[in-house]
């Protein structure tokens, strides 16, 4: 199975491990057009095509998460309270998707399309899911990868408002992972600073 979580994270961060998103792109992602205008006139001219490519990588990861939760919901393995939580998490990923797609459009780009559910199923090994535990393990893996990707871009920003955008996205993903780990009965990390490394 292809490790799309780590591949996507590497593409999102760029080859250096630092974000290559411009301040303008992140401001747009945050829904703050005035911040975007300030960033673009303050000498931080970003390469819109490069920003679009990176945002599309993040969008692809959000599409994958939405697909994974849909596969889990349709699997028949999830008990009602777990299913309700999965649907909630999926709705939050849809909000992330919409913010990313809107930012890509504002930058003049075309948002990457979602794959079919069958394509996600094949890429994620959904045929091997045989229980609620299997579904939750897959979701937890994807959530941890997304949290690490969003945390990984924070150090590149000098403006705390821009860093906060990535932090807020990472917080959602980390919260999802924590709930899933708890539902699985997994031990929480014993070491501090366990995310973002």
Secondary structure, 3 states (H helix, E strand, C coil): CCCHHHHHHHHHHCCCCCCCCCHHHHHHHCCCHHHHHHHHHCCCCCCHHHHHHHHHHHHHHHHHHHHHHHHHHHCCCCCHHHHHHHHHHHHHHHHHHHHHHHHHHHCCCCCCCCCCHHHHHHHHCHHHCCCHHHHHHHHHHHHHHHHHHHHHHHCCCCCHHHHHHHHHHHHHHHHHHHHHHHHHCCCCCCCCCCCCC
